[in-house]
Amino acid sequence: MIEELPLVRFPLRNCAKMSARPRPRKKSAGKRRSSEPAASLVGPQRLQKVLAAAGAGSRRHCEELILAGRVEIDRQVVTELGTRVDLAEQEVRLDGTALPKFKPTYYAVNKPPGVVSTNRDPAGRPRVIDLLPTDGARLFTIGRLDMGSEGLILLTNDGELANRLAHPRYGVEKTYRVMVAGRPEREVLAQLRSGIRLAEGVARVERIRIKSHHKDSTILEMVLREGRNREIRRALAKVGHKVLRLVRVAVGPVRLGDLSPGQFRPLSRQEIDALRRAATKSPASKTAKKSKKSKATKATKFTKKATKFTKKATKFTKKAKFTKKAKFTKKATKGARATKGAKATKGTRAAKTNRTTKAAKPRKRRRP
């Protein structure tokens, strides 16, 4: 729980080393170097990319090393740029020294406040990568947490997975526990779900709910699918609630758990596989599937209703026909009875008349 984590400063590993060797600010001319992670080294890759990932220098410098004939593949000198190599099956040597085999590495770190997520910080502030031993691997963070925020951040040297997890196209969910000033009303939560307009676009919260209330603050659980710069803080400030504390508790299926601030742990094989599955499909395809399912459900419901209505109509028609027939039969029976009665009455009357007539007629006398 967010309330169980005390807001204190943590003694960071390597802080003495960092203070002893502050990184000076460099004046760089030209384009700013991108902080995007390199692509994964799984499968055949360009030789200069493999060298750069192994820490031999920038890609431009690695190209110069190749052209100078200092790089070998399977004991043969290579001077052609763009040559592809698979570290899993081939051996690459630089100045006679074999490069280490590429091994994908994945870590979960509980970032304390006051630590920056970037790998290059000219100001010499403590970095996330200083919290764990790199063992020569070129690690980088997946996504960012601003300096004042804390919680779960993932580190890896698998660039392909890192790009998928960070890219908004794949919409991997990130869960946060946020302590805000005041008590947000339902209207405010609905406004955050529908979207808050920021300078670079509309920021939407996938899900939001109130976890608990305190005297002057509220703890919210928020789920986002994208990660703009200080998005949660700016969106909540727009609706009038200042963020007092922000902790990321999950990235996709990976949870922070009981990891203490400043500590790290390697991800399990199950967690890595779950991350790959989460970053495989885009949210658009997920919503399309949901809409298809909802449409099918609606059609099924409509068909069921139509069937029920048809059955009722059939029953009603049968009843109507039966009633009509019964009425007609009753009328016919009444008619037949009436006809029979009339006929009988007529016959009786005729017989009576005949008898009367016969009785009334005088008998003829016989002639003598």
ZIVEN-V588160 format. One line per field, one symbol per residue. phi: phi as a letter, one per 30 degrees, with the letter a starting at -180 (. if undefined). psi: psi as a letter, one per 40 degrees, with the letter a starting at -180 (. if undefined). burial: + if it has 9 or more other C-alpha atoms within 8 Angstrom, else -. A space follows every 50 residues. Layout:
phi->???
psi->???
burial->???
This chain:
phi->.dddcddbdcdcdiddddddbddddccccjddddcdddddcdidbddddd ddddjdkdddddddddddiccbbhibdbbcdidcbcddccccbchicddd ddbdbbbcbcdddjccdddcbddiddcddddbddhidccbdcibbddddb jdbcbaccddddddddddddhddbcbcbccdibdddddddddddkcdcdc kccccdbaaddacbebbbcccbbbcbbddhddddddddcibddcabbdca biddcdicddeicbadddddddddddddcdcddddddddddddddddddd dddddddeddddddeddddddddddddddddddddddddedddddddddd dddddddddddddddddd
psi->ideehigiihhhieddddddghhihhhhiaihhieiiiiifhahiidddd dddeeeaidddddddddefehihfehhhehiehiihddeihhhhfehhii ihhhhhihhghiiehieidhhdefihideeeihdfeigiiihaihideii ahhiiiegddddddddhedefhhhhihhhiiahhidddddddddhhhade ahhihdihihdiiadeiihihhhieigihfddddddddefhhhdihhhei hbehidafhiheiiiiiiddddddddddediidddddddddddddddddd dddddddddddddddddddddddddddddddddddddddddddddddddd ddddddddddhiihiih.
burial->--------------+--+------------------+--++--+++++++ ++++----+--++-+++-+++++---+++-+---+++--+++++----+- -----++++++++-+++++-++-+-++++++------++++++++++-++ ++++++++++++++++++-++++++++++++-+----++-+++-++-+-- --++++-+-+--+---+++++++++++---+-+++++---+++--+++++ +++-++--+-++++--+---++-+++-++-+++--+-------------- -------------------------------------------------- ------------------
